[in-house]
Amino acid sequence: MSQTRTHDATEAQSREVAEASRQKEWRKPSFMKDLFLGDFRFELIEPFPNFGQPDREEYTAFMARLKQYFLEEIDPLEVDATGEFPADIVQRLSELGAMGMNIPKEYGGQGFTKSEYSRSMGLVNGYEGSTMGFLSPHQSVGVPECVKLFGTEEQKREYLPRCANGEVSAFALTEHDVGSDPARLTTSLTETEDGEAWLLNGTKLWCTNGLVASLLVVMARHEESGAISAVIVESKWPGVSVEHRCHFMGLSALQNGVLKFENVRVPKKNVIGAPGKGLRIALTALNTGRLSIPYGALSCAKKALQVARTWAAERKQWGKPLGTHEAIAHKITSMAATVFAMETVIDLACQLTDQGQLDTRIESAASKEFNTSRAWDILDDTMQIRGGRGYEKETSLRARGERPMPVERLMRDARVQRIFEGASEIMHLLMAREAVDKHLEVAGAIIDPKSTFAQKAAALPKIAGFYGVWYPSRWFSLKGWTGYGQYGPLAGHLRYVRRASQRLARQAFHGMLVYQAGLEKRQGFLFRWVDIAMELYAMAALCSRTHAMRQANDPNAADAAAMCDVFCRQARRKADRLFRELWRNDDALNTAMAAEVLAGKYAWLENGIISLDEEEAAYHAREAKKLSAGFEIPSEEMAAK
Ligand SMILES: Cc1cc2nc3c(=O)[nH]c(=O)nc-3n(C[C@H](O)[C@H](O)[C@H](O)COP(=O)(O)OP(=O)(O)OC[C@H]3O[C@@H](n4cnc5c(N)ncnc54)[C@H](O)[C@@H]3O)c2cc1C
């Protein structure tokens, strides 16, 4: 069995695989899907779900124990510096119940809601990032989530209690040639001669927890059919090995590695869900599993806000506190308003998911993208506000007698949030695909270059019927100019969202008309479109929450209204700019020049540095020198000694 075989895939094949594993059915309403179509259904998210419900006592007690454990037993600076957790961390976390937060009580877990689980992750991540990096893949996408969603009763009874009681799990999809595009997956499953098992062969890259996990969910391709299955593999089985521990820019204690599978016998009962549906399972688990990441990003942003606020008030330069210089003041305002928006966006997605009445897969992707990108902006602003101290390590600050505040560590730990569990660009593509879903359903035959003339002609009545009503109605909305009066000062922003959602829907339609089948490649257009949609989602969520706070006479209601107003003003300005740039931009020029840059035409720009090739050659030369030095025949004098 060759493990180096590459499964080459064309762009079209990659798209086909992604499309086949996409969850297509929409059995429940979706707030964002309707927003995409120009139908702003505020009533789906107002009243803000579960607003004002106190936490369950059991959960409050758990959070208090979790916090105490971290403060007493985990030193984030030591974890960062040594790249190791305390030796008993898994045992302690499982005693606390943190290994089974997502696992139903009947299988030995805590049975937390998505909201409770995600908030716990936020608490952890705002303090020490590697621990979230350990807990989240274990239960957000590892064996617990996949088996809970798709496993048989027998699998649930066997694996869930083990995971809740301290056995670590991991999720292995990525390979050397498989990152965002699973079409090239080469890890293989071949049926054994007795027909009762498969032999698993291949190498998986960057498997978080792979160094310590006893249970792995592995995505592998059936040699015979080419379909991809998700299988549960025990790391103690013969043929499973760790080839290398990976080290990263941040999250230094991550137990992440390259895993190798050589003729590992996997019983057929270990397939999760239907054979061949592995990618679908992985992507569905990620849909809600990734809700913990935006909470993690939020907690980094909250910590950064605390650092920035404290420092900008305390530090005086040019005769007054930093925060009173206008450039810094504006950053502080934007950070505070954005943190409020981030919290609201992810709270809404979690609460809607827990309620179960809406399909929240787009809100989940939007929350991940919105929060991880905003957290990065906030961290960057915080670094600027902290100046040189932001760039200095906390250990160095403490050693010279200054109070350490985490900025560089948070930055290093947070950056990967925009890469794993669905990179930023992939989140945009996922949302863009849903944005044009209805249009493809109605008018797909017209724009599909593979459609015959007869198929195009047959589609015309349906197209005329749908667009004849839908398109004119996306132009007029009395509510967009006079509605939402019951929401007082929020009404103006809600009217804007209504009008903008109609405009957004029209632009998607115009994009289809202009670019036709080529629209899927117009990422400049599509990504701006998605960015506008995310601003509208955040504005609507914020208005709903602010209104709920006012209705409940929440002591922070007035502050919330002020923050909501600031955020909505910023969001409207951004959306207006993006609307303009949908059609007036330099995309064609940029795409053309990128092709030339990639072809090396502008390589002369890189003159004056020591090039990558020179560095690599020098490294090998140094290594060769060290090697030959090691083999030097000792001199007579040395030999005598
Ligand atoms: C710390 C860490 C932990 C990880 N843990 C796990 C784990 O536990 N299990 C696991 O299976 N994997 C894991 N991964 C892998 C992670 O999920 C991948 O890094 C991620 O899927 C992106 O793949 P890639 O890095 O190969 O990037 P690529 O797919 O090569 O993409 C590189 C860049 O190009 C962009 N891009 C890709 N395709 C397109 C496109 N069509 N259009 C526009 N832009 C595009 C991407 O968004 C990205 O920005 C981990 C990675 C890291 C760094």
The ligand as an SDF file (V2000), in Angstrom:
LIG
                    3D

 53 58  0  0  0  0  0  0  0  0999 V2000
   -2.4550   24.6920   15.3310 C   0  0  0  0  0  0  0  0  0  0  0  0
   -3.2200   23.8660   14.3320 C   0  0  0  0  0  0  0  0  0  0  0  0
   -4.0410   22.8370   14.7780 C   0  0  0  0  0  0  0  0  0  0  0  0
   -4.7250   22.0380   13.8520 C   0  0  0  0  0  0  0  0  0  0  0  0
   -5.4740   20.9790   14.3050 N   0  0  0  0  0  0  0  0  0  0  0  0
   -6.0250   20.1320   13.3910 C   0  0  0  0  0  0  0  0  0  0  0  0
   -6.6800   18.9350   13.8150 C   0  0  0  0  0  0  0  0  0  0  0  0
   -6.7960   18.6440   15.0140 O   0  0  0  0  0  0  0  0  0  0  0  0
   -7.1640   18.0860   12.8710 N   0  0  0  0  0  0  0  0  0  0  0  0
   -7.0540   18.3570   11.5500 C   0  0  0  0  0  0  0  0  0  0  0  0
   -7.5200   17.5560   10.7350 O   0  0  0  0  0  0  0  0  0  0  0  0
   -6.4680   19.5020   11.1090 N   0  0  0  0  0  0  0  0  0  0  0  0
   -5.9430   20.3780   12.0000 C   0  0  0  0  0  0  0  0  0  0  0  0
   -5.3150   21.5290   11.5720 N   0  0  0  0  0  0  0  0  0  0  0  0
   -5.3120   21.8460   10.1600 C   0  0  0  0  0  0  0  0  0  0  0  0
   -6.2030   23.0210    9.8260 C   0  0  0  0  0  0  0  0  0  0  0  0
   -7.5460   22.6550    9.9140 O   0  0  0  0  0  0  0  0  0  0  0  0
   -5.7680   23.5110    8.4440 C   0  0  0  0  0  0  0  0  0  0  0  0
   -4.6070   24.2820    8.6530 O   0  0  0  0  0  0  0  0  0  0  0  0
   -6.8260   24.3020    7.7360 C   0  0  0  0  0  0  0  0  0  0  0  0
   -7.8530   23.4580    7.3370 O   0  0  0  0  0  0  0  0  0  0  0  0
   -6.2670   25.0140    6.5070 C   0  0  0  0  0  0  0  0  0  0  0  0
   -5.5570   24.1300    5.7140 O   0  0  0  0  0  0  0  0  0  0  0  0
   -4.0700   24.4980    5.2330 P   0  0  0  0  0  0  0  0  0  0  0  0
   -3.3330   25.0170    6.3810 O   0  0  0  0  0  0  0  0  0  0  0  0
   -3.5150   23.3320    4.5100 O   0  0  0  0  0  0  0  0  0  0  0  0
   -4.2800   25.6990    4.2430 O   0  0  0  0  0  0  0  0  0  0  0  0
   -4.6130   25.6490    2.6580 P   0  0  0  0  0  0  0  0  0  0  0  0
   -5.8470   24.8570    2.4100 O   0  0  0  0  0  0  0  0  0  0  0  0
   -3.3930   25.3010    1.9140 O   0  0  0  0  0  0  0  0  0  0  0  0
   -4.9590   27.1730    2.4650 O   0  0  0  0  0  0  0  0  0  0  0  0
   -3.9980   28.2080    2.6340 C   0  0  0  0  0  0  0  0  0  0  0  0
   -4.7250   29.5310    2.5630 C   0  0  0  0  0  0  0  0  0  0  0  0
   -5.4160   29.6320    1.3160 O   0  0  0  0  0  0  0  0  0  0  0  0
   -6.7970   29.8450    1.5430 C   0  0  0  0  0  0  0  0  0  0  0  0
   -7.5830   29.1170    0.5570 N   0  0  0  0  0  0  0  0  0  0  0  0
   -7.6560   27.7800    0.3920 C   0  0  0  0  0  0  0  0  0  0  0  0
   -8.5250   27.4870   -0.5810 N   0  0  0  0  0  0  0  0  0  0  0  0
   -9.0150   28.6570   -1.0350 C   0  0  0  0  0  0  0  0  0  0  0  0
   -9.9580   29.0140   -2.0300 C   0  0  0  0  0  0  0  0  0  0  0  0
  -10.6170   28.1120   -2.7500 N   0  0  0  0  0  0  0  0  0  0  0  0
  -10.2120   30.3180   -2.2210 N   0  0  0  0  0  0  0  0  0  0  0  0
   -9.5840   31.2600   -1.5000 C   0  0  0  0  0  0  0  0  0  0  0  0
   -8.6970   30.9840   -0.5540 N   0  0  0  0  0  0  0  0  0  0  0  0
   -8.4100   29.6980   -0.3100 C   0  0  0  0  0  0  0  0  0  0  0  0
   -7.0730   29.3280    2.9470 C   0  0  0  0  0  0  0  0  0  0  0  0
   -8.1990   29.9500    3.5110 O   0  0  0  0  0  0  0  0  0  0  0  0
   -5.7870   29.6810    3.6550 C   0  0  0  0  0  0  0  0  0  0  0  0
   -5.8380   31.0120    4.0590 O   0  0  0  0  0  0  0  0  0  0  0  0
   -4.6240   22.3260   12.4760 C   0  0  0  0  0  0  0  0  0  0  0  0
   -3.8250   23.3880   12.0400 C   0  0  0  0  0  0  0  0  0  0  0  0
   -3.1230   24.1440   12.9390 C   0  0  0  0  0  0  0  0  0  0  0  0
   -2.2500   25.2470   12.4360 C   0  0  0  0  0  0  0  0  0  0  0  0
  1  2  1  0
  2  3  1  0
  2 52  2  0
  3  4  2  0
  4  5  1  0
  4 50  1  0
  5  6  2  0
  6  7  1  0
  6 13  1  0
  7  8  2  0
  7  9  1  0
  9 10  1  0
 10 11  2  0
 10 12  1  0
 12 13  2  0
 13 14  1  0
 14 15  1  0
 14 50  1  0
 15 16  1  0
 16 17  1  0
 16 18  1  0
 18 19  1  0
 18 20  1  0
 20 21  1  0
 20 22  1  0
 22 23  1  0
 23 24  1  0
 24 25  2  0
 24 26  1  0
 24 27  1  0
 27 28  1  0
 28 29  2  0
 28 30  1  0
 28 31  1  0
 31 32  1  0
 32 33  1  0
 33 34  1  0
 33 48  1  0
 34 35  1  0
 35 36  1  0
 35 46  1  0
 36 37  1  0
 36 45  1  0
 37 38  2  0
 38 39  1  0
 39 40  1  0
 39 45  2  0
 40 41  1  0
 40 42  2  0
 42 43  1  0
 43 44  2  0
 44 45  1  0
 46 47  1  0
 46 48  1  0
 48 49  1  0
 50 51  2  0
 51 52  1  0
 52 53  1  0
M  END
$$$$
